[in-house]
Amino acid sequence: MDKVFGENMAVLAYVLFKVSSGTEREVCQQLAEFDEVLHADIIFGEYDVVAKIETPDLSTLEEFVSNKIRAVLNVLVTSTMIISREYKGKGNRPKTK
């Protein structure tokens, strides 16, 4: 089911972060304080942290990432991936009888 705010569809995105070494937990805790952040996770690989973001539209997403996310202390690089379609896993589906 699509989430809708007024006339526009909500925008969901993953933002990948490269952060200063050893600051992953601190960055995740700071990110989790934003209303737009659904969750923030420490990951292994090329990036250090990933956050799932929800905003009412693309303009708000751009403003949020540019003005708030990139201002978080110890964030070095971000990469934003806009979600085009979501599929729920079996564990997240409503139970049917």
Order of alpha helices (4+ residues) and beta strands (2+ residues): beta-beta-beta-alpha-beta-beta-alpha-beta
